[in-house]
Amino acid sequence: MTIRVGVGGWTFEPWRGTFYPEGLAHRRELDYAARHLTGIEINATSYGRQKPESWRKWAEAAPAGFQFSLKASRYSTVRKVLAESGGSIATFLGQGFTALGDRLGPINWQFADTKAFERDDFARFLDLIPDAQDGVPLRHALEVRHPSFADPAFLDLARARNMAVVFVDHEQFPRIEEQTADFTYARLQRSAEDIERGYDEAALEGWAKQARAWAKGGRDVFIYFVAGAKIRNPAAAQALIARLGD
């Protein structure tokens, strides 16, 4: 069992002086973030391929036990017919991220909030996603944002492939709590700028309790503080990590 907690990305100017020490070189930001958090969700992979040397550099910057989750290419998930995305899925998977080695976490396939659940199309889409790449096992998470996905047929499809349905804490998106895989993937998006750590003490304690519940039975857990008051998310993540260590 491992509970990893982090944020989305590591480059954000307002974090300089709030999360990163004043004067820290930009090239040292990932090194710093990877030693104060236990995971990061990379958003840049949603918009384009990353260079092979970047994957190697990022792997070297992260300590043992740290993992990067990747946002899948939006060219695969933001389209009318998902079953026609085979080419873009292959392009995304072939960019060399397996160079991360044991620093590679799950891939988050995030769908538009306008995309409704169509069973046959979605099933054919999932058939395009392999369980391994370059001989490296992959874990997949499905982040759906349309209320029609609150459907037992969708949960059955995810469960059959051991794909996690992303737990989303957001006022506009469906909150699906069903566990469909041997790991949990959560994205918390309600941090507030007027609270120093993004969430009050009761909320942080509540997420710590929830994280431990998800982890029962040896389940790996990935929790990311994203969106909301982004400037507060590193503090929220560090506060949760501290509580989980108590």
C-alpha atoms as one frame of an Amber mdcrd trajectory, in Angstrom:
protein
   0.000   0.000   0.000   1.245   3.468  -0.952  -0.618   6.772  -0.747   0.911
   9.391  -3.028  -0.160  13.021  -2.750   0.731  15.880  -5.047  -0.380  18.630
  -7.401  -0.796  19.262 -11.097   2.510  20.210 -12.716   5.404  21.982 -11.065
   5.806  25.220 -13.042   3.565  28.000 -11.744   4.952  31.483 -11.145   2.837
  32.276  -8.029   4.408  29.264  -6.289   7.729  31.124  -6.251   8.020  32.495
  -2.733   4.953  30.569  -1.504   6.020  26.980  -2.233   9.438  27.398  -3.801
  12.064  29.356  -1.860  12.854  32.815  -3.176  15.721  32.692  -5.649  15.415
  28.984  -6.454  16.516  28.435 -10.056  13.697  27.390 -12.384  15.666  24.291
 -13.388  15.661  23.186  -9.745  11.887  23.436  -9.238  11.112  19.817 -10.068
  13.899  18.599  -7.775  12.383  20.656  -4.960   8.783  19.639  -5.664   9.660
  15.952  -5.907  11.245  16.058  -2.446   8.351  17.828  -0.763   5.508  15.942
  -2.472   5.095  12.273  -3.341   3.504  12.603  -6.771   2.809  15.012  -9.626
   0.224  14.861 -12.400   1.764  16.083 -15.665  -0.723  18.136 -17.672   1.562
  19.023 -20.593   1.183  15.505 -22.010  -2.454  16.326 -22.751  -1.385  18.906
 -25.329   1.631  17.373 -27.028   4.470  14.863 -27.071   7.396  15.385 -24.727
  11.032  14.966 -25.746  12.806  11.680 -24.882  15.447  13.581 -22.916  12.727
  15.190 -20.806  11.475  11.818 -19.576  14.989  10.778 -18.598  15.644  14.100
 -16.866  12.382  13.954 -14.922  13.056  10.386 -13.793  16.477  11.408 -12.510
  15.011  14.366 -10.604  12.507  12.271  -8.653  13.526  10.262  -5.565  12.658
   6.611  -5.048   8.967   6.097  -4.377   7.859   9.249  -6.195   5.624   8.793
  -9.253   4.363  10.930 -12.122   0.842  10.488 -13.418   0.253  11.538 -17.020
  -2.729  13.235 -18.607  -3.496  11.376 -21.839  -3.594  13.240 -25.126  -6.711
  15.366 -25.500  -6.653  14.437 -29.191  -7.641  10.946 -28.049 -10.372  11.874
 -25.589 -11.939  15.117 -26.817 -13.710  13.912 -29.935 -17.201  12.935 -31.021
 -16.409   9.283 -31.802 -13.946   7.891 -29.292 -13.519   4.622 -31.177 -11.793
   6.540 -33.983  -8.902   7.699 -31.807  -6.582   4.744 -32.394  -3.950   6.806
 -34.207  -3.746   9.523 -31.566  -3.622   6.918 -28.784  -0.685   5.196 -30.494
   1.101   8.535 -30.924   0.635   9.375 -27.262   1.757   5.964 -26.027   4.801
   5.907 -28.283   6.462   9.093 -27.042   8.846   7.318 -24.656   7.380   7.942
 -21.199   8.290   4.387 -20.176  11.776   5.848 -19.618  10.353   7.016 -16.286
  10.702   3.428 -15.093   9.362   2.954 -11.569   8.574   6.680 -11.449   5.694
   6.084 -13.882   2.252   6.255 -12.303  -1.212   5.937 -13.858  -2.421   7.587
 -17.060  -5.472   9.801 -16.641  -7.821   9.727 -19.642  -9.891  12.867 -19.126
 -13.079  13.382 -21.128 -14.966  16.583 -21.920 -17.947  17.534 -19.790 -20.038
  17.517 -22.971 -19.179  13.870 -23.759 -22.101  11.620 -22.818 -21.757   7.909
 -22.180 -22.382   5.714 -25.228 -21.629   2.156 -24.242 -20.564   0.667 -27.574
 -18.359   3.598 -28.533 -16.756   3.707 -25.094 -16.163  -0.045 -25.055 -14.425
   0.141 -28.440 -12.320   3.041 -27.165 -11.164   1.068 -24.135 -10.200  -1.806
 -26.441  -7.684   0.575 -28.065  -5.840   1.130 -24.780  -3.172  -1.504 -24.061
  -2.256  -2.909 -20.671   1.454  -2.438 -21.388   3.794  -0.283 -23.468   7.390
  -1.199 -24.369   7.001  -4.176 -22.048   6.069  -1.908 -19.114   2.689  -2.524
 -17.406   0.350   0.470 -17.505  -2.383   1.606 -15.142  -5.258   3.656 -16.494
  -7.741   6.028 -14.857 -10.909   7.359 -16.505 -12.008  10.900 -15.622 -15.548
  11.437 -16.865 -17.448  14.703 -16.478 -20.927  14.049 -17.871 -23.683  12.840
 -15.509 -24.660  10.048 -17.932 -21.560   8.118 -16.803 -23.265   7.375 -13.479
 -24.335   4.153 -15.156 -23.646   0.558 -14.033 -22.692  -0.294 -17.642 -19.823
   2.210 -17.516 -18.637   0.895 -14.170 -18.721  -2.655 -15.517 -16.549  -1.658
 -18.484 -14.004   0.001 -16.206 -13.976  -2.905 -13.765 -13.451  -5.468 -16.527
 -10.256  -3.679 -17.534  -9.049  -2.844 -14.004  -9.307   0.860 -14.854 -10.004
   3.296 -12.022 -12.860   5.760 -12.305 -11.373   9.057 -11.116 -12.917  10.378
  -7.920 -13.544  14.069  -8.640 -14.345  16.547  -5.865 -15.839  19.412  -7.877
 -19.130  21.246  -7.656 -20.010  20.742 -11.342 -18.810  17.239 -12.219 -20.263
  13.860 -11.160 -18.760  12.376  -8.023 -18.440   8.657  -8.690 -17.161   6.802
  -5.639 -17.249   3.261  -7.007 -13.887   1.462  -6.863 -13.307  -0.339 -10.167
  -9.568  -1.072 -10.035  -6.820  -2.153  -7.675  -5.825   1.497  -7.174  -7.638
   4.766  -6.469  -7.151   8.036  -8.344  -8.597  11.231  -6.840  -8.535  14.871
  -7.967  -9.498  17.421  -5.298 -10.519  20.792  -6.732 -11.997  22.935  -3.973
  -8.992  24.651  -2.384  -9.695  28.233  -1.220  -7.245  31.115  -1.473  -8.321
  32.650   1.829  -7.217  29.509   3.706  -3.460  29.203   4.166  -3.388  25.487
   3.353  -6.250  25.597   0.877  -8.545  23.522   3.115  -9.435  23.945   6.770
  -8.243  21.478   9.393 -11.481  19.491   9.419 -11.437  19.054   5.648  -7.802
  17.934   5.614  -8.468  15.451   8.400 -11.445  14.182   6.431  -9.331  13.597
   3.321  -6.696  11.816   5.403  -9.382   9.493   6.765 -10.724   8.908   3.265
  -7.242   8.196   1.882  -6.648   5.546   4.541 -10.021   3.975   3.772  -9.186
   3.806   0.066  -5.837   2.208   0.904  -7.285  -0.666   2.926  -6.430  -4.053
   1.522  -3.200  -2.863  -0.071  -4.689  -0.531  -2.669  -2.367   2.164  -4.040
  -3.847   5.659  -3.828  -3.043   8.743  -5.909  -4.429  12.081  -4.699  -3.871
  15.349  -6.530  -4.857  18.847  -5.486  -5.640  20.582  -8.766  -7.574  23.668
  -9.905  -9.422  25.585  -7.186  -7.018  28.106  -5.666  -3.931  26.722  -7.392
  -1.568  28.860  -5.327  -2.642  26.923  -2.211  -2.443  23.411  -3.639   1.171
  22.590  -2.678   0.431  23.601   0.916  -2.697  21.435   0.896  -0.741  18.471
  -0.449   2.029  18.885   2.128  -0.518  19.181   4.932  -2.198  15.950   3.848
   1.143  14.147   3.541   1.969  15.228   7.102  -1.334  13.892   8.422  -0.890
  10.579   6.658   2.532  10.250   8.257   1.203  10.677  11.788
